[in-house]
Amino acid sequence: MRESTGAPETALAADYFQSYSAVGLLAVVGVLFVAVAFGAGRLLRPVVPTPEKLMTYECGVDPVGEGWAHTQVRYYVYAFLYVVFAVDSVFLFPWATVFAADGYGATTLVEMFIFLGFLAVGLLYAYKKGVLEWA
């Protein structure tokens, strides 16, 4: 048996840790940059608290009444449905590129119809629940 000197493995490990040390150094410099910027801002800004500055407001309007307000859930449902169908389009584009490749036609066609079937069931459910009615 031949004994290994360990020189190539040591050089490889040194290169490995040297590349990570560069990333670590960059992370430390980034954290220090942010810390110095926040510290300088805290030291240089004027601190003159007044009752008007300490009052809570939203969009420049003084608060009136209680902080609890009723919101319409249907707007969130519309946003959720939009996200679902936007994700659908994200999956359709790669499918179209793979569908054109040799040997994938029938398999990807069946898989995409199954995927579109799940989306159709979700859309039908939303329609039956009256989510898609604007009123």
C-alpha positions in Angstrom: 0.0 0.0 0.0 1.1 3.5 -0.8 0.9 6.2 1.9 -0.8 9.4 1.1 1.2 12.6 1.9 -2.0 14.6 2.3 -0.6 17.6 0.3 -3.3 17.7 -2.5 -6.1 17.2 0.1 -4.7 20.0 2.3 -4.4 22.4 -0.7 -8.0 21.6 -1.7 -9.3 22.2 1.8 -7.3 25.5 2.0 -8.9 26.7 -1.3 -12.3 25.6 0.0 -12.0 27.5 3.3 -10.4 30.5 1.5 -13.4 30.9 -0.7 -15.8 30.8 2.3 -13.6 33.3 4.2 -14.1 35.8 1.4 -17.8 35.4 1.7 -17.6 35.7 5.5 -15.4 38.8 5.2 -17.9 40.4 2.8 -20.8 39.6 5.2 -18.9 41.2 8.1 -18.2 44.3 6.1 -21.9 44.5 5.1 -23.1 44.2 8.7 -20.5 46.8 9.8 -21.6 49.2 7.0 -25.2 49.0 8.1 -24.3 49.3 11.8 -22.2 52.4 11.2 -24.9 54.0 9.0 -27.6 53.4 11.7 -25.2 54.7 14.5 -24.3 57.8 12.5 -28.0 58.5 11.9 -28.8 58.1 15.6 -26.0 60.5 16.5 -26.7 63.1 13.9 -30.5 63.4 13.9 -32.3 66.0 16.0 -34.3 64.6 18.9 -37.2 67.0 19.7 -40.2 64.9 20.8 -43.5 66.8 20.8 -47.0 65.5 21.4 -47.8 65.9 17.7 -44.8 63.8 16.7 -45.6 61.1 19.2 -49.3 60.8 18.1 -50.2 57.8 16.0 -51.6 58.6 12.6 -52.2 56.8 9.3 -51.7 58.5 5.9 -51.4 61.9 7.5 -54.9 61.7 9.1 -55.4 62.0 12.8 -56.9 58.9 14.4 -60.6 59.1 15.2 -62.5 56.4 17.0 -61.2 52.9 17.8 -58.4 51.1 16.1 -60.5 48.2 15.1 -62.1 48.4 11.7 -64.0 45.9 9.6 -62.4 44.9 6.3 -64.0 43.2 3.4 -62.6 39.7 3.1 -63.6 39.4 -0.6 -60.8 41.6 -1.7 -58.3 39.1 -0.1 -60.1 36.3 -1.9 -59.7 38.0 -5.2 -56.0 38.5 -4.5 -55.7 34.9 -3.5 -57.4 33.7 -6.7 -55.1 36.0 -8.8 -52.0 34.4 -7.1 -53.3 30.9 -7.8 -53.8 31.6 -11.5 -50.5 33.5 -11.7 -48.7 30.5 -10.4 -50.6 28.5 -13.0 -49.0 30.5 -15.7 -45.6 30.0 -14.2 -46.1 26.3 -14.6 -47.6 26.5 -18.1 -44.5 28.1 -19.7 -42.0 25.3 -18.8 -44.6 22.8 -19.7 -44.9 24.3 -23.2 -41.1 24.1 -23.7 -40.9 20.5 -22.5 -43.9 19.5 -24.6 -42.0 20.4 -27.7 -39.1 18.1 -26.8 -38.8 14.6 -28.3 -40.3 11.8 -26.2 -42.2 14.0 -23.8 -45.4 14.8 -25.7 -48.0 12.4 -24.4 -46.7 12.3 -20.8 -46.5 16.0 -20.3 -49.9 16.5 -22.0 -51.5 14.1 -19.5 -49.7 15.7 -16.6 -50.8 19.2 -17.7 -54.4 18.2 -18.1 -54.4 16.7 -14.6 -52.9 20.0 -13.3 -55.5 22.1 -15.2 -58.2 19.8 -13.8 -57.2 20.6 -10.3 -57.3 24.3 -11.1 -60.7 23.9 -12.8 -62.0 22.2 -9.6 -60.7 25.1 -7.6 -62.3 27.6 -9.9 -65.6 25.7 -9.8 -65.5 25.7 -6.0 -64.9 29.4 -5.9 -67.8 30.0 -8.4 -70.1 27.8 -6.3 -69.3 29.6 -3.2 -70.1 32.9 -4.9 -66.6 34.3 -4.6 -66.5 35.5 -8.2 -69.6 37.7 -7.9 -68.9 41.4 -7.5 -71.5 42.6 -5.1 
